[in-house]
Amino acid sequence: MSAQRLNNARQKILVVDDDCTLRELLADYLEQMGFEVRAVPDGRAGLNALDGCHFDLILTDYRMPAMTGIEMAAVIRRSDTVTPIILITGDFYELDLEMVARAGITRMLPKPLKLNELLNMCSTAKIT
């Protein structure tokens, strides 16, 4: 999908990651690809960002202080069962897939990230 086409769609993505460098890199890359991005440092800030604001997609890290990405997803799913949530994790092969599914995670991406795979997932996420 071209950056021009993404500009026309302007999907809104919430990026939640406690790693400042990765969070900024993801936000910058996705913005360059035409997405509207809001980036926050942890799960609690992610929940606050959702208050009164709609996102087409949520990208979240797994391991974060105070609240994991899985815990954040479980809270989100109490009121939103539709918005895709992609979990980004270095623990891809160690996570309990049943726990991930119960939390409402739509897809998982392993670290290190492959930018083409990330862009494909973001581009094909359902717009609600």
MMTF fields as JSON, N, C-alpha, C and O atoms, coordinates in Angstrom:
{
  "mmtfVersion": "1.0.0",
  "mmtfProducer": "UNKNOWN",
  "numBonds": 511,
  "numAtoms": 512,
  "numGroups": 128,
  "numChains": 1,
  "numModels": 1,
  "chainsPerModel": [1],
  "groupsPerChain": [128],
  "chainIdList": ["A"],
  "bondAtomList": [4, 2, 8, 6, 12, 10, 16, 14, 20, 18, 24, 22, 28, 26, 32, 30, 36, 34, 40, 38, 44, 42, 48, 46, 52, 50, 56, 54, 60, 58, 64, 62, 68, 66, 72, 70, 76, 74, 80, 78, 84, 82, 88, 86, 92, 90, 96, 94, 100, 98, 104, 102, 108, 106, 112, 110, 116, 114, 120, 118, 124, 122, 128, 126, 132, 130, 136, 134, 140, 138, 144, 142, 148, 146, 152, 150, 156, 154, 160, 158, 164, 162, 168, 166, 172, 170, 176, 174, 180, 178, 184, 182, 188, 186, 192, 190, 196, 194, 200, 198, 204, 202, 208, 206, 212, 210, 216, 214, 220, 218, 224, 222, 228, 226, 232, 230, 236, 234, 240, 238, 244, 242, 248, 246, 252, 250, 256, 254, 260, 258, 264, 262, 268, 266, 272, 270, 276, 274, 280, 278, 284, 282, 288, 286, 292, 290, 296, 294, 300, 298, 304, 302, 308, 306, 312, 310, 316, 314, 320, 318, 324, 322, 328, 326, 332, 330, 336, 334, 340, 338, 344, 342, 348, 346, 352, 350, 356, 354, 360, 358, 364, 362, 368, 366, 372, 370, 376, 374, 380, 378, 384, 382, 388, 386, 392, 390, 396, 394, 400, 398, 404, 402, 408, 406, 412, 410, 416, 414, 420, 418, 424, 422, 428, 426, 432, 430, 436, 434, 440, 438, 444, 442, 448, 446, 452, 450, 456, 454, 460, 458, 464, 462, 468, 466, 472, 470, 476, 474, 480, 478, 484, 482, 488, 486, 492, 490, 496, 494, 500, 498, 504, 502, 508, 506],
  "bondOrderList": [1, 1, 1, 1, 1, 1, 1, 1, 1, 1, 1, 1, 1, 1, 1, 1, 1, 1, 1, 1, 1, 1, 1, 1, 1, 1, 1, 1, 1, 1, 1, 1, 1, 1, 1, 1, 1, 1, 1, 1, 1, 1, 1, 1, 1, 1, 1, 1, 1, 1, 1, 1, 1, 1, 1, 1, 1, 1, 1, 1, 1, 1, 1, 1, 1, 1, 1, 1, 1, 1, 1, 1, 1, 1, 1, 1, 1, 1, 1, 1, 1, 1, 1, 1, 1, 1, 1, 1, 1, 1, 1, 1, 1, 1, 1, 1, 1, 1, 1, 1, 1, 1, 1, 1, 1, 1, 1, 1, 1, 1, 1, 1, 1, 1, 1, 1, 1, 1, 1, 1, 1, 1, 1, 1, 1, 1, 1],
  "groupList": [{"groupName": "MET", "atomNameList": ["N", "CA", "C", "O"], "elementList": ["N", "C", "C", "O"], "formalChargeList": [0, 0, 0, 0], "bondAtomList": [1, 0, 2, 1, 3, 2], "bondOrderList": [1, 1, 2], "singleLetterCode": "M", "chemCompType": "L-PEPTIDE LINKING"}, {"groupName": "SER", "atomNameList": ["N", "CA", "C", "O"], "elementList": ["N", "C", "C", "O"], "formalChargeList": [0, 0, 0, 0], "bondAtomList": [1, 0, 2, 1, 3, 2], "bondOrderList": [1, 1, 2], "singleLetterCode": "S", "chemCompType": "L-PEPTIDE LINKING"}, {"groupName": "ALA", "atomNameList": ["N", "CA", "C", "O"], "elementList": ["N", "C", "C", "O"], "formalChargeList": [0, 0, 0, 0], "bondAtomList": [1, 0, 2, 1, 3, 2], "bondOrderList": [1, 1, 2], "singleLetterCode": "A", "chemCompType": "L-PEPTIDE LINKING"}, {"groupName": "GLN", "atomNameList": ["N", "CA", "C", "O"], "elementList": ["N", "C", "C", "O"], "formalChargeList": [0, 0, 0, 0], "bondAtomList": [1, 0, 2, 1, 3, 2], "bondOrderList": [1, 1, 2], "singleLetterCode": "Q", "chemCompType": "L-PEPTIDE LINKING"}, {"groupName": "ARG", "atomNameList": ["N", "CA", "C", "O"], "elementList": ["N", "C", "C", "O"], "formalChargeList": [0, 0, 0, 0], "bondAtomList": [1, 0, 2, 1, 3, 2], "bondOrderList": [1, 1, 2], "singleLetterCode": "R", "chemCompType": "L-PEPTIDE LINKING"}, {"groupName": "LEU", "atomNameList": ["N", "CA", "C", "O"], "elementList": ["N", "C", "C", "O"], "formalChargeList": [0, 0, 0, 0], "bondAtomList": [1, 0, 2, 1, 3, 2], "bondOrderList": [1, 1, 2], "singleLetterCode": "L", "chemCompType": "L-PEPTIDE LINKING"}, {"groupName": "ASN", "atomNameList": ["N", "CA", "C", "O"], "elementList": ["N", "C", "C", "O"], "formalChargeList": [0, 0, 0, 0], "bondAtomList": [1, 0, 2, 1, 3, 2], "bondOrderList": [1, 1, 2], "singleLetterCode": "N", "chemCompType": "L-PEPTIDE LINKING"}, {"groupName": "LYS", "atomNameList": ["N", "CA", "C", "O"], "elementList": ["N", "C", "C", "O"], "formalChargeList": [0, 0, 0, 0], "bondAtomList": [1, 0, 2, 1, 3, 2], "bondOrderList": [1, 1, 2], "singleLetterCode": "K", "chemCompType": "L-PEPTIDE LINKING"}, {"groupName": "ILE", "atomNameList": ["N", "CA", "C", "O"], "elementList": ["N", "C", "C", "O"], "formalChargeList": [0, 0, 0, 0], "bondAtomList": [1, 0, 2, 1, 3, 2], "bondOrderList": [1, 1, 2], "singleLetterCode": "I", "chemCompType": "L-PEPTIDE LINKING"}, {"groupName": "VAL", "atomNameList": ["N", "CA", "C", "O"], "elementList": ["N", "C", "C", "O"], "formalChargeList": [0, 0, 0, 0], "bondAtomList": [1, 0, 2, 1, 3, 2], "bondOrderList": [1, 1, 2], "singleLetterCode": "V", "chemCompType": "L-PEPTIDE LINKING"}, {"groupName": "ASP", "atomNameList": ["N", "CA", "C", "O"], "elementList": ["N", "C", "C", "O"], "formalChargeList": [0, 0, 0, 0], "bondAtomList": [1, 0, 2, 1, 3, 2], "bondOrderList": [1, 1, 2], "singleLetterCode": "D", "chemCompType": "L-PEPTIDE LINKING"}, {"groupName": "CYS", "atomNameList": ["N", "CA", "C", "O"], "elementList": ["N", "C", "C", "O"], "formalChargeList": [0, 0, 0, 0], "bondAtomList": [1, 0, 2, 1, 3, 2], "bondOrderList": [1, 1, 2], "singleLetterCode": "C", "chemCompType": "L-PEPTIDE LINKING"}, {"groupName": "THR", "atomNameList": ["N", "CA", "C", "O"], "elementList": ["N", "C", "C", "O"], "formalChargeList": [0, 0, 0, 0], "bondAtomList": [1, 0, 2, 1, 3, 2], "bondOrderList": [1, 1, 2], "singleLetterCode": "T", "chemCompType": "L-PEPTIDE LINKING"}, {"groupName": "GLU", "atomNameList": ["N", "CA", "C", "O"], "elementList": ["N", "C", "C", "O"], "formalChargeList": [0, 0, 0, 0], "bondAtomList": [1, 0, 2, 1, 3, 2], "bondOrderList": [1, 1, 2], "singleLetterCode": "E", "chemCompType": "L-PEPTIDE LINKING"}, {"groupName": "TYR", "atomNameList": ["N", "CA", "C", "O"], "elementList": ["N", "C", "C", "O"], "formalChargeList": [0, 0, 0, 0], "bondAtomList": [1, 0, 2, 1, 3, 2], "bondOrderList": [1, 1, 2], "singleLetterCode": "Y", "chemCompType": "L-PEPTIDE LINKING"}, {"groupName": "GLY", "atomNameList": ["N", "CA", "C", "O"], "elementList": ["N", "C", "C", "O"], "formalChargeList": [0, 0, 0, 0], "bondAtomList": [1, 0, 2, 1, 3, 2], "bondOrderList": [1, 1, 2], "singleLetterCode": "G", "chemCompType": "PEPTIDE LINKING"}, {"groupName": "PHE", "atomNameList": ["N", "CA", "C", "O"], "elementList": ["N", "C", "C", "O"], "formalChargeList": [0, 0, 0, 0], "bondAtomList": [1, 0, 2, 1, 3, 2], "bondOrderList": [1, 1, 2], "singleLetterCode": "F", "chemCompType": "L-PEPTIDE LINKING"}, {"groupName": "PRO", "atomNameList": ["N", "CA", "C", "O"], "elementList": ["N", "C", "C", "O"], "formalChargeList": [0, 0, 0, 0], "bondAtomList": [1, 0, 2, 1, 3, 2], "bondOrderList": [1, 1, 2], "singleLetterCode": "P", "chemCompType": "L-PEPTIDE LINKING"}, {"groupName": "HIS", "atomNameList": ["N", "CA", "C", "O"], "elementList": ["N", "C", "C", "O"], "formalChargeList": [0, 0, 0, 0], "bondAtomList": [1, 0, 2, 1, 3, 2], "bondOrderList": [1, 1, 2], "singleLetterCode": "H", "chemCompType": "L-PEPTIDE LINKING"}],
  "groupTypeList": [0, 1, 2, 3, 4, 5, 6, 6, 2, 4, 3, 7, 8, 5, 9, 9, 10, 10, 10, 11, 12, 5, 4, 13, 5, 5, 2, 10, 14, 5, 13, 3, 0, 15, 16, 13, 9, 4, 2, 9, 17, 10, 15, 4, 2, 15, 5, 6, 2, 5, 10, 15, 11, 18, 16, 10, 5, 8, 5, 12, 10, 14, 4, 0, 17, 2, 0, 12, 15, 8, 13, 0, 2, 2, 9, 8, 4, 4, 1, 10, 12, 9, 12, 17, 8, 8, 5, 8, 12, 15, 10, 16, 14, 13, 5, 10, 5, 13, 0, 9, 2, 4, 2, 15, 8, 12, 4, 0, 5, 17, 7, 17, 5, 7, 5, 6, 13, 5, 5, 6, 0, 11, 1, 12, 2, 7, 8, 12],
  "groupIdList": [1, 2, 3, 4, 5, 6, 7, 8, 9, 10, 11, 12, 13, 14, 15, 16, 17, 18, 19, 20, 21, 22, 23, 24, 25, 26, 27, 28, 29, 30, 31, 32, 33, 34, 35, 36, 37, 38, 39, 40, 41, 42, 43, 44, 45, 46, 47, 48, 49, 50, 51, 52, 53, 54, 55, 56, 57, 58, 59, 60, 61, 62, 63, 64, 65, 66, 67, 68, 69, 70, 71, 72, 73, 74, 75, 76, 77, 78, 79, 80, 81, 82, 83, 84, 85, 86, 87, 88, 89, 90, 91, 92, 93, 94, 95, 96, 97, 98, 99, 100, 101, 102, 103, 104, 105, 106, 107, 108, 109, 110, 111, 112, 113, 114, 115, 116, 117, 118, 119, 120, 121, 122, 123, 124, 125, 126, 127, 128],
  "secStructList": [7, 7, 2, 2, 2, 2, 2, 2, 2, 7, 7, 3, 3, 3, 3, 3, 7, 1, 7, 2, 2, 2, 2, 2, 2, 2, 2, 2, 2, 2, 2, 2, 6, 6, 7, 3, 3, 3, 3, 3, 1, 1, 2, 2, 2, 2, 2, 2, 2, 2, 6, 6, 7, 7, 7, 1, 3, 3, 3, 3, 3, 1, 7, 7, 1, 1, 1, 7, 2, 2, 2, 2, 2, 2, 2, 2, 2, 6, 6, 7, 1, 1, 1, 7, 3, 3, 3, 3, 3, 6, 6, 6, 6, 6, 1, 7, 2, 2, 2, 2, 2, 2, 2, 6, 7, 7, 3, 3, 3, 3, 1, 1, 7, 7, 2, 2, 2, 2, 2, 2, 2, 2, 2, 2, 1, 7, 7, 7],
  "xCoordList": [0.85, 0.0, 0.893, 1.86, 0.588, 1.429, 1.157, 0.088, 2.154, 1.998, 0.863, 0.144, 0.686, -0.393, -1.757, -2.628, -1.943, -3.221, -3.468, -4.595, -2.41, -2.564, -2.912, -3.688, -2.35, -2.683, -4.166, -4.777, -4.749, -6.175, -7.0, -8.03, -6.563, -7.305, -7.094, -8.037, -5.882, -5.491, -5.97, -6.61, -5.653, -5.955, -5.238, -4.102, -5.919, -5.341, -4.818, -5.546, -3.533, -2.886, -2.388, -1.777, -2.661, -2.118, -0.93, -1.067, 0.243, 1.456, 1.742, 1.862, 1.851, 2.089, 3.368, 3.404, 4.423, 5.701, 6.511, 6.63, 7.068, 7.866, 9.274, 9.956, 9.718, 11.033, 10.909, 10.348, 11.44, 11.293, 11.813, 11.177, 12.948, 13.543, 12.662, 12.383, 12.224, 11.368, 10.031, 9.525, 9.464, 8.187, 8.289, 7.41, 9.363, 9.539, 9.822, 9.331, 10.617, 10.894, 9.614, 9.362, 8.813, 7.547, 6.633, 6.067, 6.495, 5.623, 6.111, 5.313, 7.4, 7.95, 7.741, 7.311, 8.046, 7.899, 6.44, 6.156, 5.535, 4.127, 3.582, 2.764, 4.021, 3.604, 4.12, 3.405, 5.354, 5.905, 5.117, 5.044, 4.536, 3.74, 2.3, 1.491, 1.979, 0.679, -0.331, -1.474, 0.05, -0.869, -0.852, 0.142, -1.937, -1.987, -1.659, -2.321, -0.641, -0.134, -0.13, 0.234, -0.545, -0.356, 0.471, 0.135, 1.55, 2.448, 2.476, 2.599, 2.358, 2.347, 3.283, 3.573, 3.766, 4.828, 4.423, 5.3, 3.146, 2.774, 1.289, 0.535, 0.882, -0.501, -1.515, -2.59, -1.187, -2.131, -2.327, -3.449, -1.236, -1.33, -2.103, -2.814, -1.954, -2.711, -4.206, -4.991, -4.595, -6.018, -6.528, -7.639, -5.726, -6.12, -6.278, -7.192, -5.407, -5.481, -6.771, -7.272, -7.305, -8.533, -9.777, -10.851, -9.638, -10.783, -11.257, -10.621, -12.371, -12.95, -12.288, -12.586, -11.397, -10.707, -10.775, -10.558, -11.072, -11.148, -9.842, -9.29, -9.36, -8.205, -8.635, -9.477, -8.048, -8.34, -7.517, -7.861, -6.407, -5.486, -4.681, -4.343, -4.374, -3.526, -2.332, -2.493, -1.132, 0.115, 0.657, 0.87, 0.881, 1.384, 2.517, 2.528, 3.456, 4.526, 3.923, 2.869, 4.586, 4.121, 4.627, 3.83, 5.933, 6.516, 6.662, 7.48, 5.836, 5.907, 5.67, 4.991, 6.22, 5.993, 4.517, 3.809, 4.08, 2.738, 1.637, 0.761, 1.649, 0.594, 1.165, 1.703, 1.054, 1.555, 0.598, -0.527, 1.056, 0.195, -1.001, -2.083, -0.811, -1.915, -2.945, -4.148, -2.481, -3.407, -4.169, -5.372, -3.473, -4.128, -5.19, -6.301, -4.848, -5.8, -7.056, -8.167, -6.887, -8.033, -8.966, -10.187, -8.4, -9.227, -9.947, -11.138, -9.244, -9.846, -11.009, -12.052, -10.841, -11.874, -13.165, -14.19, -13.136, -14.382, -15.362, -16.575, -14.836, -15.71, -15.556, -16.375, -14.526, -14.269, -13.817, -12.7, -14.691, -14.364, -13.945, -13.716, -13.846, -13.64, -12.239, -11.638, -11.714, -10.445, -9.32, -9.103, -8.605, -7.49, -6.388, -6.028, -5.866, -4.755, -3.628, -3.789, -2.49, -1.317, -0.295, 0.113, 0.104, 1.085, 2.469, 2.698, 3.386, 4.776, 5.604, 5.577, 6.339, 7.026, 8.3, 8.396, 9.253, 10.456, 10.229, 11.072, 9.092, 8.733, 7.752, 6.966, 7.791, 6.835, 6.618, 5.478, 7.687, 7.581, 7.374, 7.2, 7.389, 7.25, 5.878, 5.527, 5.108, 3.815, 2.786, 2.797, 1.903, 0.781, -0.27, -0.916, -0.435, -1.336, -2.788, -3.548, -3.171, -4.537, -4.752, -5.798, -3.763, -3.842, -3.909, -4.681, -3.117, -3.098, -4.472, -4.998, -5.045, -6.36, -7.448, -8.322, -7.402, -8.407, -8.368, -9.399, -7.173, -7.033, -7.56, -7.751, -7.792, -8.339, -7.3, -7.593, -6.081, -5.033, -5.405, -5.73, -5.355, -5.726, -4.593, -4.81, -3.383, -2.195, -0.992, -1.032, 0.094, 1.359, 2.456, 2.454, 3.394, 4.575, 5.808, 5.917, 6.739, 7.96, 8.959, 9.016, 9.738, 10.894, 12.089, 12.149, 13.034, 13.058, 11.988, 11.689, 11.43, 10.362, 10.883, 11.993, 10.069, 10.313, 9.352, 8.135, 9.909, 9.079, 8.035, 6.922, 8.375, 7.381, 6.205, 5.061, 6.478, 5.408, 4.54, 3.315, 5.187, 4.456, 3.557, 2.374, 4.105, 3.328, 2.171, 1.07, 2.402, 1.327, 0.204, -0.968, 0.545, -0.493, -1.26, -2.483, -0.531, -1.195, -2.081, -3.165, -1.635, -2.37, -3.624, -4.595, -3.606, -4.747, -5.689, -6.695, -5.379, -6.261, -7.616, -7.691, -8.673, -10.016, -10.21, -9.82, -10.812, -11.219, -12.643, -13.521, -12.861, -14.203, -14.986, -16.137],
  "yCoordList": [-1.169, 0.0, 1.228, 1.29, 2.189, 3.37, 4.347, 4.341, 5.193, 6.227, 7.166, 7.647, 7.441, 8.318, 7.744, 8.468, 6.447, 5.82, 5.853, 6.075, 5.63, 5.673, 7.081, 7.251, 8.089, 9.466, 9.722, 10.435, 9.139, 9.333, 8.67, 9.208, 7.513, 6.794, 7.415, 7.509, 7.835, 8.436, 7.612, 8.129, 6.341, 5.494, 6.045, 6.513, 5.978, 6.436, 5.238, 4.281, 5.313, 4.216, 4.723, 5.788, 3.944, 4.207, 3.277, 2.057, 3.859, 3.091, 3.189, 4.29, 2.044, 2.004, 1.205, -0.006, 1.897, 1.22, 2.05, 3.266, 1.383, 2.095, 2.418, 3.247, 1.782, 2.065, 3.308, 3.256, 4.424, 5.71, 5.671, 6.212, 5.045, 5.003, 4.23, 4.709, 3.052, 2.255, 2.951, 2.964, 3.526, 4.23, 5.361, 5.515, 6.148, 7.266, 6.775, 7.354, 5.705, 5.149, 4.625, 4.88, 3.891, 3.38, 4.525, 4.502, 5.517, 6.659, 7.387, 7.691, 7.665, 8.372, 7.568, 8.112, 6.276, 5.424, 5.376, 5.55, 5.143, 5.039, 6.368, 6.386, 7.469, 8.783, 9.002, 9.539, 8.589, 8.708, 7.857, 8.185, 6.776, 5.901, 6.398, 5.771, 7.512, 8.141, 7.927, 8.368, 7.269, 7.061, 8.254, 8.974, 8.454, 9.422, 8.634, 7.639, 9.066, 8.271, 9.071, 10.246, 8.399, 8.924, 7.887, 6.703, 8.33, 7.413, 7.756, 8.92, 6.715, 6.894, 5.873, 4.832, 6.173, 5.368, 4.131, 3.359, 3.908, 2.739, 2.436, 3.194, 1.313, 0.863, 1.821, 2.015, 2.415, 3.37, 4.584, 5.061, 5.083, 6.206, 5.783, 6.587, 4.516, 3.994, 4.015, 4.413, 3.583, 3.618, 5.05, 5.331, 5.947, 7.363, 7.93, 8.719, 7.546, 8.035, 7.592, 8.28, 6.455, 5.929, 6.631, 6.518, 7.346, 8.037, 9.155, 10.203, 8.914, 9.916, 10.022, 10.946, 9.097, 9.136, 7.765, 6.746, 7.736, 6.471, 6.221, 7.128, 4.997, 4.573, 3.394, 2.591, 3.299, 2.197, 0.961, -0.151, 1.17, 0.088, 0.474, 1.642, -0.523, -0.315, -1.246, -2.457, -0.679, -1.444, -1.312, -0.197, -2.419, -2.338, -3.315, -4.442, -2.854, -3.711, -4.652, -4.365, -5.764, -6.692, -6.269, -6.003, -6.206, -5.916, -4.415, -3.749, -3.902, -2.495, -2.411, -3.268, -1.391, -1.256, -0.974, -0.362, -1.413, -1.166, -1.961, -2.497, -2.056, -2.755, -3.3, -2.541, -4.6, -5.187, -4.872, -4.421, -5.112, -4.933, -5.863, -5.504, -7.058, -8.015, -7.516, -7.605, -6.998, -6.443, -5.252, -5.116, -4.395, -3.242, -3.712, -3.182, -4.703, -5.225, -5.773, -5.551, -6.48, -7.046, -5.942, -6.094, -4.84, -3.709, -3.095, -2.793, -2.91, -2.325, -3.186, -2.66, -4.486, -5.406, -5.386, -5.88, -4.833, -4.707, -3.755, -3.904, -2.766, -1.788, -1.733, -1.114, -2.365, -2.317, -3.703, -4.135, -4.372, -5.723, -5.745, -6.815, -4.574, -4.494, -4.026, -4.618, -2.992, -2.406, -3.44, -4.047, -3.645, -4.595, -4.154, -2.979, -5.11, -4.863, -5.812, -7.032, -5.239, -6.029, -5.941, -4.851, -7.088, -7.178, -7.354, -8.276, -6.472, -6.536, -7.064, -6.494, -8.153, -8.759, -9.497, -10.108, -9.421, -10.238, -11.636, -12.519, -11.836, -13.115, -13.89, -14.69, -13.667, -14.215, -15.72, -16.184, -16.471, -17.929, -18.463, -19.667, -17.589, -18.017, -17.698, -18.216, -16.862, -16.454, -17.568, -18.363, -17.609, -18.541, -18.021, -17.005, -18.711, -18.241, -18.166, -17.322, -19.039, -18.983, -17.697, -17.058, -17.319, -16.076, -14.874, -13.944, -14.895, -13.809, -13.686, -12.583, -14.811, -14.806, -14.32, -13.551, -14.762, -14.331, -12.821, -12.2, -12.229, -10.787, -9.999, -8.786, -10.682, -10.001, -9.486, -8.618, -10.015, -9.631, -10.186, -11.366, -9.331, -9.728, -10.47, -11.508, -9.923, -10.503, -10.231, -9.363, -10.992, -10.745, -10.565, -11.195, -9.686, -9.464, -9.684, -9.102, -10.509, -10.726, -9.588, -8.943, -9.369, -8.486, -9.362, -10.491, -8.901, -7.582, -7.495, -8.47, -6.3, -6.07, -6.094, -5.643, -6.623, -6.522, -5.451, -5.627, -4.334, -3.189, -3.513, -2.992, -4.368, -4.709, -5.476, -5.284, -6.34, -7.088, -6.149, -6.268, -5.221, -4.226, -3.393, -3.221, -2.875, -2.04, -2.826, -2.294, -4.078, -4.912, -5.081, -4.963, -5.354, -5.511, -4.213, -4.218, -3.101, -1.81, -1.454, -0.898, -1.764, -1.416, -2.258, -1.806, -3.483, -4.376, -4.422, -5.131, -3.678, -3.656, -3.069, -2.107, -3.665, -3.182, -1.785, -1.482, -0.943, 0.377, 0.223, -0.237, 0.618, 0.46, 1.734, 1.791],
  "zCoordList": [0.0, 0.0, 0.0, 0.76, -0.827, -0.94, 0.187, 0.796, 0.453, 1.478, 1.096, 1.972, -0.216, -0.665, -0.296, 0.185, -0.519, -0.192, 1.316, 1.76, 2.101, 3.549, 4.005, 4.946, 3.356, 3.71, 3.534, 4.33, 2.484, 2.252, 3.352, 3.76, 3.836, 4.867, 6.242, 7.027, 6.539, 7.824, 9.016, 9.932, 8.985, 10.134, 11.362, 11.282, 12.483, 13.747, 14.524, 14.79, 14.884, 15.606, 16.955, 17.049, 17.99, 19.321, 19.527, 19.434, 19.807, 20.083, 21.573, 22.11, 22.25, 23.691, 23.935, 23.717, 24.392, 24.646, 25.625, 25.475, 26.631, 27.634, 27.149, 27.752, 26.078, 25.505, 24.627, 23.533, 25.125, 24.455, 23.022, 22.117, 22.813, 21.478, 20.513, 19.414, 20.901, 20.031, 19.791, 18.669, 20.842, 20.724, 19.693, 18.845, 19.772, 18.843, 17.427, 16.458, 17.302, 15.974, 15.315, 14.137, 16.088, 15.555, 15.128, 14.035, 15.991, 15.685, 14.434, 13.547, 14.356, 13.192, 11.911, 10.894, 11.964, 10.782, 10.313, 9.128, 11.242, 10.87, 10.355, 9.435, 10.932, 10.431, 9.01, 8.164, 8.748, 7.389, 6.394, 5.21, 6.875, 6.017, 5.879, 5.194, 6.521, 6.337, 7.439, 7.313, 8.508, 9.623, 10.564, 10.652, 11.254, 12.35, 13.614, 13.91, 14.363, 15.479, 16.768, 16.799, 17.828, 19.187, 19.928, 19.931, 20.555, 21.258, 22.735, 23.116, 23.57, 25.02, 25.674, 25.084, 26.914, 27.519, 28.31, 28.698, 28.564, 29.366, 29.234, 28.623, 29.819, 29.718, 30.304, 29.736, 31.423, 32.029, 31.127, 30.957, 30.549, 29.612, 28.356, 27.756, 27.97, 26.839, 27.098, 26.237, 28.295, 28.658, 28.702, 28.251, 29.24, 29.284, 27.88, 27.637, 26.952, 25.575, 24.894, 24.005, 25.303, 24.716, 25.235, 24.643, 26.325, 26.924, 25.994, 25.888, 25.332, 24.451, 23.085, 22.328, 22.756, 21.467, 20.81, 21.467, 19.529, 18.787, 18.035, 17.411, 18.101, 17.317, 16.458, 16.862, 15.267, 14.364, 14.691, 14.292, 15.433, 15.751, 16.981, 17.173, 17.819, 18.99, 18.876, 18.729, 18.945, 18.993, 20.4, 20.876, 21.068, 22.438, 22.701, 22.204, 23.487, 23.973, 25.012, 25.579, 25.256, 26.285, 27.662, 28.563, 27.824, 29.138, 29.353, 28.718, 30.273, 30.666, 32.164, 32.728, 32.819, 34.253, 34.571, 33.771, 35.71, 36.259, 35.562, 36.24, 34.232, 33.512, 32.209, 31.403, 31.998, 30.746, 29.601, 29.82, 28.396, 27.233, 27.258, 26.793, 27.797, 27.916, 28.926, 28.683, 30.046, 31.045, 30.471, 30.693, 29.736, 29.12, 28.124, 28.101, 27.306, 26.325, 27.004, 26.522, 28.107, 28.827, 29.316, 29.27, 29.781, 30.228, 29.033, 29.116, 27.933, 26.73, 26.255, 25.866, 26.283, 25.772, 26.579, 26.108, 27.765, 28.543, 27.866, 28.013, 27.117, 26.476, 24.963, 24.284, 24.425, 22.981, 22.526, 22.81, 21.831, 21.368, 19.899, 19.335, 19.281, 17.844, 17.437, 16.541, 18.063, 17.637, 17.705, 18.754, 16.601, 16.626, 17.594, 17.652, 18.344, 19.265, 18.886, 18.918, 18.529, 18.155, 19.287, 19.688, 19.787, 20.869, 20.262, 19.479, 20.622, 20.168, 21.336, 22.427, 21.108, 22.244, 21.858, 20.794, 22.741, 22.626, 23.192, 23.032, 23.854, 24.464, 23.586, 24.094, 22.317, 21.36, 21.53, 21.53, 21.673, 21.73, 23.139, 23.324, 24.129, 25.518, 26.107, 27.167, 25.441, 25.976, 25.875, 24.936, 26.853, 26.866, 25.876, 26.131, 24.762, 23.712, 24.169, 23.694, 25.081, 25.617, 26.409, 26.293, 27.213, 27.988, 27.039, 27.269, 25.996, 25.011, 24.352, 24.205, 23.96, 23.318, 24.272, 23.872, 25.532, 26.526, 26.733, 26.991, 26.619, 26.813, 25.612, 25.698, 24.509, 23.341, 22.365, 21.542, 22.451, 21.509, 20.134, 19.999, 19.122, 17.771, 17.066, 16.44, 17.179, 16.541, 17.427, 18.3, 17.193, 17.89, 16.855, 15.797, 17.19, 16.361, 17.215, 18.295, 16.759, 17.55, 17.363, 16.316, 18.408, 18.298, 17.98, 18.466, 17.194, 16.557, 15.462, 14.773, 15.334, 14.366, 12.939, 12.656, 12.058, 10.625, 10.125, 10.174, 9.641, 9.278, 8.219, 8.274, 7.254, 6.234, 6.841, 6.428, 7.817, 8.489, 9.33, 9.344, 10.025, 10.81, 9.91, 10.204, 8.82, 7.915, 7.317, 7.18, 6.961, 6.423, 7.429, 7.073, 8.675, 9.707, 9.921, 10.057, 9.95, 10.154, 8.97, 9.15, 7.782, 6.563, 6.377, 5.77, 6.897, 6.682, 7.88, 7.847, 8.932, 10.101, 9.697, 8.933, 10.223, 9.917, 10.458, 11.585, 9.653, 10.132, 10.619, 9.889, 11.878, 12.455, 12.342, 12.774]
}
